[in-house]
Amino acid sequence: MRLALEAAGFVLQEAADAEQGLKLARSSTPDCILLDYGLPDAEGLEVLESLRQQGGTLPCAVVMLTGPEPRMLQPQR
């Protein structure tokens, strides 16, 4: 995914885990966040909730996805 986005001209910033990702999201102004459901140190939905608690609304669009491990996910509001 990274290669395709960079080839299309997008500038990416990447975090290895939830803690790094939250710090990055708070210290920059991303246009979009690609968020994995299964991070090494937290569930993606927990990270999403932390982003929401920053000010009531999300700072940008968030697209959630997961890797090759198939999991059944409940729709979230």
Secondary structure, DSSP 4 states (H G I P E B T S, - for coil): -HHHHHHTT------SSHHHHHHHHHHS--SEEEEESB-SSSBHHHHHHHHHTTTSS-SSEEEEE--SS--------
